[in-house]
Amino acid sequence: NAKAEERDEIGVYGGNNTQIGLAVEAINVVKGSLDVSSRTIKVSDAVFQQELIETNSVSATEFLFLDETILVVGPESQLVLNEMVFDANATKGKVVLTAVKGLFTFVSGSLPSESYQIRTPTATIGVRGTKFDLFV
């Protein structure tokens, strides 16, 4: 029943990029890259729109987005957090992710199912359910 909340201090790393959630779990080294900067993501760190997330062979992470979507990223994975539009007082929104490679578990949040889109190197997935696993 955790909720992701925006923080007032996003620091230099996020700059003008929009915070879209936070890391609720980070096992070993999880890397985030935004523009020309990179960092090691730790528990409670914010994640941002357009951020590239990478795990190595002994790493994994879990993110909680503002709309309460949960994304688990397995070892040897890479994805881009393309876009998120969310207003808690509205019924519309948008979540777009690009799964480049790896293993992912996705649990949709409070937005309507047609608000979610996951891109892969060969296809785009429109989410029509609540939870699914994806291997790229």
C-alpha positions in Angstrom: 0.0 0.0 0.0 2.9 2.3 -0.5 2.4 5.5 -2.6 5.0 7.3 -4.6 5.1 10.9 -3.8 6.9 13.7 -5.5 9.8 15.2 -3.6 10.5 18.9 -3.5 14.3 18.4 -3.9 15.1 16.4 -7.0 18.7 17.7 -7.1 20.9 18.5 -10.0 20.7 15.0 -11.5 17.0 15.3 -12.5 17.3 18.9 -13.5 14.2 19.9 -15.5 13.2 16.2 -16.1 10.0 15.1 -14.5 10.1 12.7 -11.6 7.8 9.8 -12.3 8.4 7.5 -9.3 10.9 6.0 -7.0 13.0 2.9 -6.4 11.5 0.7 -3.7 14.1 -2.0 -4.1 17.6 -1.9 -5.6 19.7 -5.1 -5.5 23.4 -4.6 -6.1 24.3 -2.1 -8.8 21.4 -0.5 -10.7 22.4 2.3 -13.0 20.4 5.2 -14.2 21.5 7.5 -17.0 19.9 10.8 -17.9 21.2 13.1 -20.6 25.0 12.9 -20.0 24.9 12.0 -16.3 24.7 8.6 -14.7 24.3 7.4 -11.2 23.8 4.3 -9.0 20.1 4.0 -8.0 19.4 3.2 -4.4 16.2 2.5 -2.5 14.0 5.7 -2.2 15.8 7.4 -5.1 13.6 9.3 -7.6 13.4 8.1 -11.2 12.8 10.4 -14.0 11.1 10.6 -17.4 13.6 9.7 -20.2 15.9 7.9 -17.8 17.8 4.8 -19.0 17.8 2.0 -16.4 20.3 -0.8 -16.5 21.0 -3.9 -14.4 23.9 -6.3 -14.5 23.9 -10.1 -14.1 23.5 -9.9 -10.3 21.3 -6.8 -10.1 17.5 -6.2 -10.0 15.2 -3.3 -9.0 11.6 -2.4 -8.4 10.0 0.9 -9.1 6.8 2.5 -7.9 5.4 5.1 -10.2 3.1 8.1 -9.3 0.0 6.2 -10.5 1.0 3.2 -8.3 2.2 1.1 -11.3 4.9 -1.4 -10.1 7.7 -2.3 -12.4 10.2 -5.1 -11.5 13.4 -5.2 -13.6 15.4 -8.4 -13.5 19.1 -9.1 -14.1 20.8 -8.1 -17.4 18.0 -5.7 -18.3 17.8 -2.4 -19.9 14.8 0.0 -20.3 13.9 3.6 -20.9 11.3 5.4 -18.8 10.0 7.3 -21.8 7.0 9.2 -20.6 4.5 9.5 -17.8 1.5 11.9 -17.6 -0.4 11.6 -14.4 -2.8 13.8 -12.5 -4.4 12.2 -9.4 -7.5 14.2 -10.0 -8.0 13.2 -13.6 -9.1 10.0 -15.2 -6.7 10.2 -18.2 -2.9 9.7 -18.2 -0.1 8.0 -20.1 2.8 5.6 -19.2 5.2 4.7 -22.0 8.3 2.5 -21.4 10.8 1.0 -23.8 12.0 -2.5 -22.8 15.3 -2.9 -24.7 16.3 -6.2 -23.2 15.8 -8.4 -20.1 13.0 -9.6 -17.8 10.3 -7.4 -16.5 7.2 -7.8 -14.3 4.6 -5.0 -14.8 1.6 -4.4 -12.6 -0.6 -1.6 -13.9 -1.6 1.3 -11.5 -4.7 3.5 -11.2 -4.9 4.6 -14.9 -7.2 3.0 -17.4 -5.5 0.0 -19.1 -5.3 1.8 -22.5 -3.1 4.4 -20.9 -0.1 2.0 -20.8 2.2 1.3 -23.6 5.4 -0.8 -23.6 7.7 -0.7 -26.6 10.2 -3.4 -27.5 12.8 -3.6 -30.3 10.2 -5.5 -32.5 6.8 -4.6 -31.2 4.6 -2.2 -29.1 2.5 -3.8 -26.4 -0.8 -2.2 -25.4 -1.6 -3.3 -21.8 -5.1 -4.8 -21.4 -4.6 -6.6 -18.1 -3.3 -5.9 -14.6 -0.1 -7.9 -14.3 2.2 -9.6 -16.8 5.8 -10.7 -17.3 7.8 -9.7 -20.3 11.1 -11.1 -21.6 12.9 -9.2 -24.3 
